[in-house]
């Protein structure tokens, strides 16, 4: 069964058939199919907004019935004018190809899919979890219990960095003080060997550079050793099997033996 969309042209043809069936002066002998066609037309026209679609077979039957009424009217009139008007039925609106002009095949809209209640419950649970995570993220900056560990670790890291910076500054100052002391000592002692001021400054400067270089090398070596020491302590011990239990007594017995 093929349905066509309801158009004003089809509505006009259906109303025309209803009018002719009610006001026709010619008594027509209608078969059961034609009688059923009139009833279907009346039921369609009784709808306030009209139907969305019409069966093609009904349109064919309406066209045939309209042409039958027109032929009966021409046979009863008999004048030349009515015959000429009936001869022009090929171009009238009673033919099927004229009635369906402007219409198209009706494709019903797909029914919306019904979501199962279980799926709705799952979706609501996911939405609640997302909302809870978003809320916890928003209050994490003001909730001490949520970010207490983070703040403590940050403060600890800052204190450690400040301690390291302080140690480096003390080391640099010590190196400079040592260099200044050596410069002063060499400058003063060189006065016993030469009276040339330029030579005394040069000897003191060379001694200063030598001592500062040695101190810088020793300090950098000490710093690298101190930095590498904690890494050696963090070596992971091999994992023992689950059925082996290590106690203090076992180590004591092994040590005594």
Backbone as JSON, one array per atom type, in Angstrom:
{
  "sequence": "XXXXXXXXXXXXXXXXXXXXXXXXXXXXXXXXXXXXXXXXXXXXXXXXXXXXXXXXXXXXXXXXXXXXXXXXXXXXXXXXXXXXXXXXXXXXXXXXXXXXXXXXXXXXXXXXXXXXXXXXXXXXXXXXXXXXXXXXXXXXXXXXXXXXXXXXXXXXXXXXXXXXXXXXXXXXXXXXXXXXXXXXXXXXXXXXXXXXXXXXXXXXXXXXXXXXXXXXXXXXXXXXXXXXXXXXXXXXXXXXXXXXXXXXXXXXXXXXX",
  "N": [[0.86, -1.19, 0.0], [0.64, 2.13, -0.99], [1.03, 5.37, 0.13], [0.11, 8.8, -0.29], [1.0, 12.2, 0.27], [-1.21, 14.46, 1.9], [-2.78, 17.04, 0.2], [-3.85, 20.41, -0.72], [-5.07, 20.23, -3.25], [-5.96, 17.57, -3.41], [-7.77, 17.66, -1.28], [-9.65, 19.44, -2.3], [-10.69, 17.91, -4.44], [-11.85, 15.76, -3.05], [-13.82, 17.09, -1.54], [-15.34, 18.0, -3.65], [-16.38, 15.59, -4.68], [-17.93, 14.83, -2.49], [-19.83, 16.87, -2.47], [-21.11, 16.49, -4.94], [-22.22, 13.95, -4.56], [-24.13, 14.49, -2.66], [-25.77, 16.48, -3.73], [-26.54, 15.75, -6.26], [-28.69, 15.54, -9.08], [-29.13, 13.36, -10.52], [-29.87, 10.02, -10.26], [-27.72, 7.6, -9.29], [-26.67, 4.3, -9.7], [-24.89, 2.8, -7.35], [-22.19, 0.68, -6.75], [-21.01, -1.66, -4.19], [-18.29, -1.03, -3.72], [-18.05, 1.63, -4.57], [-19.84, 2.84, -2.84], [-18.53, 2.39, -0.4], [-16.33, 3.97, -0.94], [-17.43, 6.57, -0.87], [-18.11, 6.73, 1.84], [-15.59, 6.55, 3.04], [-14.47, 8.91, 2.08], [-16.12, 10.82, 3.34], [-15.47, 10.28, 6.03], [-12.8, 11.06, 6.07], [-12.95, 13.79, 5.48], [-14.21, 14.7, 7.73], [-12.32, 15.05, 9.66], [-10.64, 17.52, 11.59], [-8.13, 18.83, 10.93], [-7.47, 17.45, 8.7], [-6.17, 14.46, 7.08], [-2.82, 13.06, 7.31], [-1.87, 11.57, 5.21], [-2.97, 9.83, 2.19], [-4.41, 6.95, 0.77], [-3.32, 5.59, -2.32], [-4.97, 3.97, -3.83], [-7.52, 4.74, -2.94], [-7.59, 7.34, -3.98], [-7.66, 6.78, -6.7], [-10.16, 5.54, -6.89], [-11.83, 7.64, -6.11], [-11.39, 9.43, -8.23], [-12.45, 7.91, -10.37], [-15.1, 7.81, -9.59], [-15.84, 10.51, -9.6], [-15.6, 11.06, -12.36], [-17.62, 9.4, -13.25], [-19.91, 10.6, -12.2], [-19.78, 12.99, -13.66], [-20.09, 12.06, -16.29], [-22.67, 10.98, -16.19], [-24.16, 13.28, -15.72], [-23.76, 14.63, -18.15], [-25.0, 12.92, -19.95], [-27.64, 13.13, -19.18], [-28.23, 15.81, -19.69], [-27.84, 16.58, -22.5], [-27.48, 18.76, -24.24], [-25.41, 20.65, -26.52], [-23.5, 22.25, -25.31], [-23.03, 21.13, -22.78], [-22.01, 18.7, -23.57], [-19.64, 19.49, -24.8], [-18.34, 20.5, -22.58], [-18.02, 18.17, -21.09], [-16.42, 16.71, -22.78], [-14.07, 17.91, -22.36], [-12.98, 16.73, -20.11], [-10.62, 15.42, -19.99], [-8.75, 17.31, -19.41], [-9.55, 18.24, -16.98], [-9.81, 18.5, -13.34], [-10.53, 16.08, -12.4], [-9.16, 13.84, -13.07], [-6.73, 11.33, -12.24], [-3.95, 11.87, -12.52], [-3.96, 14.6, -12.42], [-5.02, 15.17, -9.93], [-3.1, 14.19, -8.13], [-1.02, 15.88, -8.5], [1.66, 17.77, -7.31], [1.81, 16.39, -4.98], [3.54, 13.91, -2.96], [5.25, 10.83, -2.2], [4.37, 9.52, 0.89], [6.32, 9.32, 3.72], [6.47, 7.87, 6.74], [7.35, 9.31, 9.9], [10.04, 8.1, 11.85], [9.41, 6.33, 14.83], [10.17, 7.57, 18.08], [12.86, 6.17, 19.9], [12.45, 4.24, 22.77], [13.9, 4.66, 25.89], [15.36, 2.43, 28.11], [14.45, 1.89, 31.56], [16.55, 0.97, 33.15], [18.84, 1.86, 31.81], [18.47, 4.61, 32.13], [18.79, 4.84, 34.9], [21.49, 4.12, 35.14], [22.71, 6.21, 33.7], [21.97, 8.39, 35.29], [23.38, 7.76, 37.62], [26.04, 7.99, 36.68], [26.09, 10.72, 36.04], [25.75, 11.79, 38.6], [28.14, 10.95, 39.83], [30.04, 12.37, 38.3], [29.28, 14.99, 38.94], [29.85, 15.0, 41.68], [32.64, 14.62, 41.69], [33.42, 16.99, 40.43], [32.53, 18.83, 42.31], [34.16, 18.16, 44.52], [36.62, 18.83, 43.42], [36.33, 21.58, 43.21], [36.13, 22.43, 45.88], [38.52, 21.66, 46.87], [40.54, 23.49, 47.21], [39.92, 24.84, 49.52], [39.37, 23.06, 51.47], [40.81, 21.67, 54.22], [41.28, 18.96, 54.81], [41.32, 17.82, 52.33], [43.49, 18.78, 50.89], [45.58, 18.81, 52.67], [47.8, 17.1, 52.94], [49.08, 17.68, 50.56], [49.82, 20.38, 50.89], [51.51, 20.15, 53.09], [53.59, 18.57, 52.04], [54.49, 20.35, 50.09], [55.45, 22.5, 51.63], [57.49, 21.21, 53.02], [59.2, 20.56, 50.9], [59.91, 23.14, 50.07], [61.29, 24.08, 52.35], [63.44, 22.34, 52.32], [64.71, 23.1, 49.93], [65.4, 25.75, 50.59], [67.2, 25.24, 52.64], [69.25, 23.94, 51.22], [70.04, 26.02, 49.53], [71.01, 27.83, 51.4], [73.19, 26.38, 52.42], [74.83, 26.29, 50.13], [75.37, 29.01, 49.77], [76.83, 29.58, 52.12], [79.07, 27.97, 51.66], [80.16, 29.22, 49.36], [80.79, 31.75, 50.4], [82.71, 31.01, 52.29], [84.74, 30.07, 50.59], [85.42, 32.45, 49.27], [86.3, 33.99, 51.45], [88.53, 32.49, 52.22], [90.13, 32.77, 49.93], [90.53, 35.55, 49.99], [91.95, 35.8, 52.37], [94.29, 34.36, 51.75], [95.22, 35.94, 49.64], [95.8, 38.34, 51.01], [97.73, 37.42, 52.81], [99.86, 36.52, 51.12], [100.41, 38.88, 49.79], [101.37, 40.47, 51.89], [103.59, 38.96, 52.81], [105.2, 38.89, 50.56], [106.44, 41.3, 50.59], [108.8, 41.08, 51.91], [110.48, 40.04, 50.03], [110.54, 41.51, 47.67], [110.36, 44.9, 46.56], [108.74, 45.81, 44.62], [105.61, 46.91, 43.8], [103.74, 46.07, 41.88], [104.6, 43.47, 41.28], [104.18, 42.25, 43.75], [101.34, 42.39, 43.95], [100.66, 40.82, 41.73], [101.71, 38.27, 42.48], [100.13, 37.8, 44.76], [97.58, 37.74, 43.56], [97.81, 35.5, 41.87], [98.12, 33.49, 43.79], [95.64, 33.76, 45.02], [93.86, 32.97, 42.93], [94.67, 30.31, 42.59], [94.11, 29.12, 45.12], [91.33, 29.57, 45.33], [90.41, 28.09, 43.12], [91.14, 25.49, 43.93], [89.59, 25.24, 46.27], [87.01, 25.51, 45.17], [86.87, 23.22, 43.54], [87.08, 21.16, 45.49], [84.8, 21.73, 46.98], [82.69, 21.36, 45.13], [83.0, 18.64, 44.62], [82.45, 17.59, 47.15], [79.78, 18.37, 47.37], [78.55, 16.87, 45.32], [78.94, 14.3, 46.32], [77.4, 14.36, 48.65], [74.86, 14.74, 47.56], [74.51, 12.37, 46.13], [74.41, 10.47, 48.11], [71.81, 10.06, 49.47], [70.45, 8.69, 47.42], [71.63, 6.17, 47.25], [70.77, 5.09, 49.63], [68.12, 4.62, 49.13], [67.81, 2.26, 47.79], [65.99, -0.48, 46.58], [65.05, -3.26, 48.41], [65.29, -6.78, 47.75], [62.28, -8.59, 47.13], [60.88, -10.83, 49.36], [59.62, -14.22, 49.42], [56.11, -14.96, 50.07], [55.73, -16.86, 52.07], [57.88, -16.67, 53.76], [58.99, -15.48, 56.78], [60.51, -12.89, 58.38], [62.19, -12.23, 61.33], [63.4, -10.48, 64.26], [64.75, -12.16, 66.0], [65.73, -14.21, 64.43], [67.82, -12.95, 63.03], [69.49, -12.37, 65.18], [70.2, -14.91, 66.16], [71.54, -15.88, 63.92], [73.67, -14.12, 63.82], [75.01, -14.71, 66.22], [75.79, -17.31, 65.77]],
  "CA": [[0.0, 0.0, 0.0], [1.4, 3.35, -1.13], [0.3, 6.55, 0.58], [0.57, 10.1, -0.77], [0.76, 13.29, 1.22], [-2.46, 15.19, 1.75], [-2.55, 18.37, -0.36], [-5.11, 21.15, -0.99], [-5.7, 19.74, -4.48], [-6.71, 16.36, -3.04], [-8.9, 18.08, -0.45], [-10.66, 20.02, -3.2], [-11.34, 16.82, -5.19], [-12.69, 15.0, -2.13], [-15.01, 17.9, -1.25], [-16.16, 18.02, -4.87], [-17.12, 14.34, -4.73], [-18.95, 14.86, -1.43], [-20.89, 17.78, -2.89], [-21.87, 15.86, -6.02], [-23.0, 12.83, -4.05], [-25.23, 14.99, -1.85], [-26.66, 17.38, -4.47], [-26.71, 15.32, -7.65], [-30.08, 15.3, -9.47], [-29.18, 12.1, -11.25], [-29.77, 8.88, -9.36], [-26.73, 6.65, -9.77], [-26.62, 3.0, -9.03], [-23.51, 2.65, -6.86], [-21.84, -0.66, -6.26], [-20.48, -1.59, -2.81], [-16.98, -0.37, -3.66], [-18.27, 3.07, -4.68], [-20.46, 3.27, -1.57], [-17.46, 2.43, 0.61], [-15.49, 5.12, -1.26], [-18.08, 7.77, -0.35], [-18.01, 6.72, 3.3], [-14.2, 6.88, 3.39], [-14.27, 10.34, 1.81], [-16.78, 11.56, 4.41], [-14.72, 10.13, 7.28], [-11.57, 11.85, 5.96], [-13.27, 15.22, 5.55], [-14.68, 15.05, 9.08], [-11.17, 15.37, 10.51], [-10.46, 18.99, 11.59], [-6.93, 19.26, 10.22], [-7.24, 16.59, 7.56], [-5.2, 13.39, 7.32], [-1.45, 13.29, 6.85], [-1.65, 10.87, 3.95], [-4.14, 9.18, 1.59], [-4.05, 5.78, -0.02], [-3.41, 5.82, -3.78], [-6.15, 3.25, -4.32], [-8.69, 5.58, -2.67], [-7.58, 8.44, -4.94], [-8.13, 6.25, -7.99], [-11.61, 5.3, -6.81], [-12.48, 8.96, -6.11], [-11.35, 9.94, -9.6], [-13.4, 7.17, -11.2], [-16.46, 8.18, -9.2], [-16.07, 11.86, -10.12], [-15.84, 10.95, -13.8], [-18.93, 8.77, -13.43], [-20.92, 11.64, -11.97], [-19.74, 13.94, -14.78], [-20.67, 11.4, -17.47], [-24.12, 10.88, -15.99], [-24.74, 14.61, -15.89], [-23.75, 14.96, -19.57], [-26.01, 12.11, -20.63], [-28.99, 13.62, -18.85], [-28.42, 17.16, -20.23], [-28.07, 16.39, -23.92], [-27.16, 19.91, -25.08], [-24.07, 20.66, -27.09], [-22.58, 22.9, -24.37], [-22.65, 20.18, -21.74], [-21.15, 17.68, -24.17], [-18.3, 20.06, -24.98], [-17.69, 20.59, -21.26], [-17.65, 16.83, -20.66], [-15.31, 16.27, -23.61], [-12.84, 18.49, -21.83], [-12.63, 16.11, -18.82], [-9.22, 15.01, -20.03], [-7.96, 18.4, -18.85], [-10.15, 18.68, -15.73], [-9.16, 18.09, -12.1], [-11.08, 14.8, -11.96], [-8.27, 12.76, -13.43], [-5.79, 10.99, -11.16], [-2.66, 12.54, -12.69], [-4.12, 16.0, -12.03], [-5.28, 15.2, -8.49], [-1.89, 13.91, -7.33], [0.03, 16.83, -8.82], [2.12, 18.5, -6.12], [1.94, 15.49, -3.84], [4.68, 13.0, -3.0], [5.08, 9.62, -1.39], [4.41, 9.81, 2.33], [7.23, 8.49, 4.51], [6.18, 8.16, 8.15], [8.48, 9.62, 10.76], [10.36, 6.99, 12.76], [8.99, 6.52, 16.22], [11.33, 7.75, 18.97], [13.23, 4.97, 20.65], [12.22, 4.34, 24.2], [15.06, 4.3, 26.71], [15.01, 1.52, 29.2], [14.65, 2.48, 32.89], [17.87, 0.61, 33.66], [19.8, 2.78, 31.21], [18.29, 5.91, 32.77], [19.41, 4.78, 36.23], [22.94, 4.13, 34.96], [23.09, 7.55, 33.3], [21.84, 9.27, 36.46], [24.51, 7.47, 38.5], [27.26, 8.58, 36.1], [26.0, 12.17, 36.2], [25.98, 12.1, 40.01], [29.57, 10.8, 40.09], [30.74, 13.5, 37.68], [29.0, 16.19, 39.73], [30.57, 14.88, 42.96], [34.05, 14.87, 41.42], [33.57, 18.41, 40.14], [32.38, 19.54, 43.58], [35.37, 17.93, 45.31], [37.7, 19.6, 42.81], [36.11, 22.99, 43.49], [36.36, 22.74, 47.29], [39.82, 21.14, 47.3], [41.41, 24.6, 47.57], [39.55, 25.39, 50.82], [39.15, 21.96, 52.4], [42.12, 21.24, 54.73], [41.43, 17.51, 54.75], [41.51, 17.38, 50.94], [44.81, 19.14, 50.38], [46.53, 18.96, 53.77], [49.05, 16.4, 52.61], [49.75, 18.4, 49.47], [50.44, 21.59, 51.44], [52.64, 19.74, 53.94], [54.7, 18.16, 51.18], [55.04, 21.54, 49.44], [56.24, 23.24, 52.62], [58.69, 20.42, 53.27], [60.08, 20.73, 49.76], [60.44, 24.51, 50.1], [62.29, 24.16, 53.41], [64.63, 21.63, 51.87], [65.38, 23.93, 48.94], [66.01, 26.87, 51.29], [68.37, 24.72, 53.36], [70.3, 23.71, 50.23], [70.55, 27.32, 49.08], [71.81, 28.39, 52.51], [74.47, 25.66, 52.47], [75.64, 26.73, 49.0], [75.83, 30.37, 50.03], [77.89, 29.51, 53.13], [80.26, 27.43, 51.0], [80.75, 30.24, 48.48], [81.4, 32.78, 51.25], [83.95, 30.45, 52.86], [85.76, 30.05, 49.54], [85.88, 33.82, 49.05], [87.1, 34.41, 52.62], [89.83, 31.81, 52.14], [90.9, 33.43, 48.88], [90.93, 36.89, 50.46], [93.0, 35.63, 53.38], [95.53, 33.98, 51.06], [95.69, 37.13, 48.91], [96.4, 39.27, 51.97], [98.96, 36.85, 53.36], [100.92, 36.53, 50.1], [100.77, 40.28, 49.54], [102.19, 40.97, 53.01], [104.86, 38.23, 52.88], [106.03, 39.23, 49.4], [107.16, 42.55, 50.85], [110.15, 40.73, 52.37], [111.3, 39.57, 48.9], [110.64, 42.52, 46.62], [109.7, 46.17, 46.84], [107.9, 46.17, 43.47], [104.2, 46.75, 44.18], [103.06, 45.29, 40.86], [104.96, 42.07, 41.46], [103.5, 41.76, 44.95], [99.91, 42.19, 43.61], [100.55, 39.68, 40.82], [101.88, 37.05, 43.25], [98.95, 37.62, 45.61], [96.45, 37.36, 42.71], [98.0, 34.11, 41.45], [97.81, 32.65, 44.95], [94.18, 33.83, 45.2], [93.23, 32.13, 41.91], [95.0, 28.92, 42.86], [93.36, 28.66, 46.31], [89.89, 29.58, 45.0], [90.16, 26.94, 42.24], [91.19, 24.25, 44.73], [88.42, 25.21, 47.15], [85.81, 25.27, 44.35], [86.88, 21.8, 43.15], [86.77, 20.33, 46.65], [83.41, 21.96, 47.39], [81.81, 20.7, 44.16], [83.1, 17.2, 44.85], [81.7, 17.31, 48.38], [78.33, 18.53, 47.09], [78.09, 15.73, 44.52], [78.89, 13.12, 47.19], [76.25, 14.52, 49.55], [73.64, 14.56, 46.77], [74.38, 10.98, 45.71], [74.26, 9.6, 49.28], [70.43, 9.59, 49.69], [70.01, 7.77, 46.37], [72.09, 4.83, 47.59], [69.97, 4.59, 50.74], [66.78, 4.29, 48.66], [67.82, 1.04, 46.98], [64.88, -1.37, 46.94], [65.48, -4.6, 48.8], [64.56, -7.83, 47.02], [61.06, -9.04, 47.76], [60.92, -12.21, 49.82], [58.36, -14.95, 49.21], [55.08, -14.71, 51.07], [55.78, -17.82, 53.16], [59.08, -16.43, 54.56], [58.78, -14.45, 57.81], [61.79, -12.45, 58.93], [62.05, -11.65, 62.66], [64.65, -10.02, 64.86], [65.4, -13.28, 66.65], [66.48, -14.99, 63.44], [69.08, -12.25, 62.79], [70.33, -12.49, 66.37], [70.75, -16.27, 66.17], [72.5, -16.03, 62.82], [74.85, -13.34, 64.18], [75.73, -15.43, 67.26], [76.43, -18.5, 65.2]],
  "C": [[0.89, 1.24, 0.0], [0.51, 4.52, -0.73], [0.95, 7.8, 0.01], [0.21, 11.16, 0.27], [-0.53, 14.03, 0.87], [-2.17, 16.63, 1.32], [-3.88, 19.09, -0.55], [-5.82, 20.68, -2.25], [-6.52, 18.48, -4.21], [-7.93, 16.71, -2.18], [-10.03, 18.67, -1.29], [-11.41, 18.93, -3.96], [-12.26, 16.02, -4.29], [-13.97, 15.78, -1.78], [-15.94, 17.97, -2.46], [-16.99, 16.75, -5.0], [-18.21, 14.31, -3.68], [-20.13, 15.75, -1.83], [-21.76, 17.15, -3.98], [-22.72, 14.71, -5.51], [-24.2, 13.3, -3.25], [-26.23, 15.82, -2.65], [-26.89, 16.94, -5.91], [-28.18, 15.02, -7.92], [-30.25, 13.97, -10.2], [-28.99, 10.97, -10.24], [-28.83, 7.85, -9.98], [-26.85, 5.36, -8.98], [-25.16, 2.73, -8.65], [-23.3, 1.23, -6.37], [-21.24, -0.54, -4.84], [-19.15, -0.88, -2.69], [-17.16, 1.14, -3.71], [-18.93, 3.62, -3.41], [-19.43, 3.37, -0.46], [-16.53, 3.62, 0.36], [-16.09, 6.41, -0.72], [-17.97, 7.85, 1.18], [-16.58, 7.08, 3.75], [-13.91, 8.36, 3.16], [-14.89, 11.18, 2.92], [-16.01, 11.47, 5.73], [-13.41, 10.93, 7.25], [-11.86, 13.33, 6.11], [-13.78, 15.64, 6.91], [-13.52, 15.41, 10.03], [-10.89, 16.87, 10.44], [-9.28, 19.45, 10.73], [-6.63, 18.41, 8.99], [-6.21, 15.51, 7.88], [-3.81, 13.79, 6.85], [-1.19, 12.67, 5.49], [-2.95, 10.22, 3.5], [-3.65, 8.02, 0.75], [-4.25, 6.07, -1.51], [-4.64, 5.12, -4.35], [-7.42, 4.06, -4.08], [-8.75, 6.75, -3.64], [-8.06, 7.98, -6.3], [-9.64, 6.05, -7.97], [-12.39, 6.62, -6.78], [-12.5, 9.54, -7.51], [-12.35, 9.24, -10.49], [-14.84, 7.56, -10.87], [-16.8, 9.59, -9.67], [-16.37, 11.83, -11.62], [-17.2, 10.32, -14.1], [-20.05, 9.77, -13.24], [-20.96, 12.61, -13.14], [-20.36, 13.34, -16.04], [-22.18, 11.29, -17.36], [-24.79, 12.21, -16.18], [-24.78, 14.99, -17.35], [-24.81, 14.17, -20.34], [-27.42, 12.61, -20.36], [-29.24, 14.98, -19.45], [-28.73, 17.11, -21.7], [-27.74, 17.57, -24.77], [-25.7, 19.87, -25.48], [-23.04, 21.24, -26.1], [-22.1, 21.93, -23.31], [-21.74, 19.1, -22.3], [-19.72, 18.2, -24.35], [-17.56, 20.16, -23.65], [-17.25, 19.23, -20.76], [-16.49, 16.31, -21.49], [-13.97, 16.83, -23.12], [-12.44, 17.91, -20.47], [-11.18, 15.64, -18.8], [-8.31, 16.07, -19.4], [-8.5, 18.86, -17.51], [-9.37, 18.13, -14.54], [-9.67, 16.74, -11.61], [-10.16, 13.64, -12.27], [-7.2, 12.56, -12.34], [-4.49, 11.78, -11.29], [-2.74, 14.01, -12.33], [-4.31, 16.11, -10.51], [-4.01, 15.03, -7.66], [-0.76, 14.88, -7.64], [0.39, 17.64, -7.57], [2.27, 17.63, -4.89], [3.16, 14.59, -4.02], [4.41, 11.82, -2.08], [5.28, 9.98, 0.09], [5.33, 8.8, 3.03], [6.99, 8.8, 5.98], [7.45, 8.43, 8.94], [8.76, 8.44, 11.69], [9.96, 7.31, 14.19], [10.22, 6.67, 17.12], [11.59, 6.49, 19.78], [13.04, 5.21, 22.14], [13.46, 3.86, 24.96], [14.6, 3.46, 27.88], [15.25, 2.21, 30.54], [16.02, 2.16, 33.47], [18.94, 1.54, 33.1], [19.69, 4.17, 31.84], [18.93, 5.93, 34.16], [20.94, 4.82, 36.12], [23.43, 5.54, 34.6], [23.0, 8.53, 34.47], [22.99, 9.03, 37.44], [25.8, 8.07, 38.0], [27.25, 10.1, 36.26], [26.27, 12.59, 37.64], [27.46, 11.98, 40.36], [30.37, 11.96, 39.51], [30.53, 14.78, 38.48], [29.75, 16.17, 41.06], [32.06, 15.15, 42.77], [34.3, 16.35, 41.16], [33.45, 19.23, 41.43], [33.62, 19.38, 44.45], [36.56, 18.71, 44.74], [37.57, 21.09, 43.14], [36.44, 23.34, 44.94], [37.72, 22.25, 47.76], [40.75, 22.27, 47.74], [41.1, 25.18, 48.95], [39.33, 24.31, 51.86], [40.5, 21.48, 52.92], [42.34, 19.75, 54.61], [41.72, 17.02, 53.35], [42.9, 17.68, 50.43], [45.83, 19.35, 51.49], [47.85, 18.31, 53.47], [49.83, 17.12, 51.52], [50.46, 19.64, 49.99], [51.66, 21.23, 52.27], [53.84, 19.34, 53.1], [55.33, 19.35, 50.48], [55.9, 22.36, 50.38], [57.56, 22.52, 52.9], [59.7, 20.58, 52.14], [60.7, 22.12, 49.73], [61.52, 24.67, 51.17], [63.59, 23.47, 53.01], [65.41, 22.45, 50.85], [66.07, 25.14, 49.61], [67.26, 26.44, 52.05], [69.54, 24.49, 52.4], [70.91, 25.03, 49.76], [71.44, 27.96, 50.15], [73.19, 27.72, 52.59], [75.39, 26.1, 51.33], [76.19, 28.14, 49.23], [76.96, 30.39, 51.05], [79.19, 28.99, 52.52], [80.94, 28.45, 50.12], [81.43, 31.33, 49.3], [82.7, 32.28, 51.86], [85.08, 30.43, 51.83], [86.31, 31.45, 49.3], [86.71, 34.33, 50.22], [88.49, 33.76, 52.59], [90.72, 32.47, 51.08], [91.39, 34.8, 49.31], [92.04, 36.8, 51.49], [94.33, 35.27, 52.74], [96.1, 35.17, 50.3], [96.4, 38.1, 49.85], [97.73, 38.74, 52.51], [100.11, 36.9, 52.36], [101.36, 37.96, 49.82], [101.68, 40.82, 50.64], [103.57, 40.28, 53.05], [105.78, 38.62, 51.73], [106.81, 40.53, 49.6], [108.58, 42.29, 51.35], [111.06, 40.32, 51.21], [111.48, 40.63, 47.82], [109.89, 43.78, 47.06], [108.77, 46.62, 45.71], [106.44, 45.88, 43.82], [103.43, 45.9, 43.17], [103.34, 43.81, 40.99], [104.25, 41.48, 42.67], [102.0, 41.48, 44.68], [99.73, 40.98, 42.71], [100.7, 38.36, 41.57], [100.67, 36.77, 44.14], [97.74, 37.16, 44.79], [96.56, 35.91, 42.25], [97.7, 33.14, 42.59], [96.31, 32.6, 45.2], [93.45, 32.91, 44.22], [93.48, 30.66, 42.18], [94.17, 28.37, 44.03], [91.87, 28.59, 46.01], [89.55, 28.4, 44.09], [90.16, 25.64, 43.02], [89.97, 24.13, 45.63], [87.14, 24.91, 46.36], [85.73, 23.81, 43.92], [86.48, 20.91, 44.31], [85.31, 20.49, 47.08], [82.43, 21.28, 46.43], [81.83, 19.19, 44.32], [82.33, 16.8, 46.1], [80.2, 17.4, 48.14], [77.79, 17.36, 46.29], [78.0, 14.47, 45.37], [77.68, 13.19, 48.13], [74.94, 14.29, 48.81], [73.42, 13.11, 46.4], [74.15, 10.05, 46.88], [72.81, 9.16, 49.51], [69.94, 8.6, 48.64], [70.44, 6.34, 46.68], [71.27, 4.24, 48.73], [68.6, 4.12, 50.28], [66.77, 3.06, 47.76], [66.75, 0.08, 47.49], [65.43, -2.75, 47.27], [64.7, -5.63, 48.04], [63.36, -8.32, 47.82], [61.16, -10.51, 48.11], [59.62, -12.9, 49.52], [57.39, -14.71, 50.36], [55.17, -15.65, 52.26], [57.02, -17.65, 54.04], [58.8, -15.27, 55.5], [60.11, -14.14, 58.45], [61.52, -11.79, 60.27], [63.41, -11.23, 63.18], [65.43, -11.16, 65.47], [66.24, -14.08, 65.66], [67.81, -14.32, 63.12], [70.03, -12.38, 63.97], [70.99, -13.87, 66.43], [71.82, -16.44, 65.11], [73.79, -15.28, 63.15], [75.68, -14.07, 65.23], [76.45, -16.66, 66.7], [77.63, -18.13, 64.34]]
}
